[in-house]
Amino acid sequence: MQVATVSANMEGELSAIESCSLSEQIVLLALADAAVCGETPVASVDIRPRCLELTENAETETVSTPNESDIMRALSVLGTEPYVSEIQSETSPVGKGRPQYDLATDPEPVLDVLATEDRLERPVERIRSD
């Protein structure tokens, strides 16, 4: 297992994840999962199934799965932060570019911060055990 080195500046930026909404944290968790699996960048339509799978492992009384608009809103917010990068693909099936998303940093420090959220502890453990 490779130990991630995080600068003090990035560490401070990552701690701001704690102030993100739960929906934003779940979307970030889905992107971290995709990154760990080597499946990034990922289209927004492919993020929701990951969110569904991950929230199955969460504290179900307190975590609901984000819907499509929640995911797009979260990606918009997270894209303005240093956590997520948006990559414009060449073309989509209808000839227009569709953005894809990736973490802008190593997933391990992101998972470390997300694991501090009690409701996301189990999904983080699942990502790390796969």
Buried (B, 14 or more C-beta within 10 A) or exposed (E): EEEBEBEEEBEEBBEEBEEBEBBBBBBBBBBBBBBBEEEBBBEBEBBBEBBEBBBEBBBEEEBBBBEEEBBBBBBEBBBEBBBBBBBEEEEEEEEEEBBBBBBBBBBBBBBBBBBEBEBBBBBBEBBBEE
